[in-house]
Every structure is written in structure tokens, then in C-alpha cells.
């Protein structure tokens, strides 16, 4: 069993780059070991598991800020709160899937119009995008409230 390892060995074992480890340290996701006088920082073997935890959480769609929360919940043994966070993430993913489905349907409709109209007519896709009228763009449920479109009053 390895007692400790250099940052390069830890990175290789975890399947990430050295700069990723340094970035995670700056974000507070992993601790930076003390540097001995005239020495090299040595990382404990569990840092590899911590990095793999972070990467798996990212694959599931958790942001680094959310992963910090997950780590705190892990230390606290707070399974119910962890579940709540996962449910909230699942709801966001479901909303994104719904948004993407609507986008797919809209684009498919435009492509279908291209296939149905003759080549003498203008491009239906360009015409649709260039319309001067105010088209109602549905707000994306995944946008934070500060980025969502606010309804405008009639002029």
C-alpha cells in the first residue's frame, strides 16, 4: 500500500492532469498537503478516491459548487439532504430534456418545411429566424431567475 504520492502520481492514478488537482485545491474540493522544508508535497492515497468522486459527480451533472455541498453532506452523514440535492438535480435534468425536445421539434418542423417548399422559395429556416415580429421565446427552466426573460408590457 502506498503511504503517500507526488501530485503527478496522484493525477495519473485518478486519471486527471496535475492542473486539475491544483484547480480542485483552489476550489476547496481537496486539501493541499503541507510542503515540507526543502521537500515535495506528498498526497495521501485517499486523494485519488476523492478526485474520482468529484469526476463521477460531474458526470451526473453536479457543478463543482454542488460537489462541495455533497462532500459536506457526506461528512455529516446527511443522506436525506443528499437525496434532496439529487432530486433537485434530477428535476433540472428533466426540464432540460423537455427544453431539448421542444427545440428538436421546432427544428424538425423547419427542416420539414425546407423539404416541402420548392427551391425557388426563400429558405424557410432563414425566413423564420429573420421574422420581424415578436415571437414568444419560452424561457428555459434551467436558466437562473436573473437570466430569465421578464415579460414586457404592451407598448
C-alpha positions, -999 to +999 in steps of 0.1 A: +000+000+000+013+034-010+019+057+020+019+089+000+025+101-035+035+130-056+010+152-073+020+136-106+014+101-094-019+111-078-030+127-110-021+096-131-039+073-106-070+094-107-070+098-144-067+136-144-040+162-150-018+178-124-035+212-131-069+196-124-057+187-089-044+222-084-077+236-096-096+214-072-074+226-044-081+262-052-118+255-052-116+237-019-126+203-032-094+186-020-069+197+006-034+208-003-009+189+017+017+209+036+050+213+018+079+201+040+110+223+042+130+216+010+107+189+001+078+180-022+041+179-012+030+143-006-006+133-012-024+106+008-038+077-012-074+087-004-070+118-026-073+096-056-107+084-044-117+120-037-109+130-072-127+101-087-158+110-065-156+146-080-154+133-115-183+109-111-204+136-096-196+159-125-207+131-149-240+131-131-243+168-138-233+183-104-214+216-105-182+220-085-202+241-060-227+214-056-199+188-052-186+209-023-220+206-007-221+169-014-188+165+003-200+184+034-232+162+034-210+131+032-190+142+062-222+149+081-238+116+071-268+136+058-284+111+034-318+128+033-303+162+024-281+144-002-312+128-017-329+162-018-300+177-037-301+147-062-339+152-066-333+189-074-307+179-099-330+153-115-357+180-119-333+203-137-322+174-160-359+166-167-365+202-176-335+203-199-347+172-216-381+188-221-365+220-235-343+200-259-374+180-270-392+213-279-361+225-297-358+193-317-395+195-327-391+231-338-360+224-359-376+193-373-406+213-384-383+239-401-364+212-419-396+196-430-407+230-444-375+231-464-382+197-478-418+206-488-411+240-504-395+244-538-360+257-542-375+289-558-389+300-525-366+316-499-352+294-472-379+288-446-353+284-418-337+318-425-371+334-431-383+321-397-353+334-379-354+368-397-391+375-389-396+410-376-425+401-354-420+395-317-420+357-313-426+343-279-395+325-268-402+301-240-380+307-210-357+279-202-365+264-169-327+258-164-319+295-165-314+311-132-342+337-124-318+366-131-312+354-167-348+346-175-367+369-198-390+392-180-424+398-197-427+432-213-458+453-212-475+462-244-463+494-260 
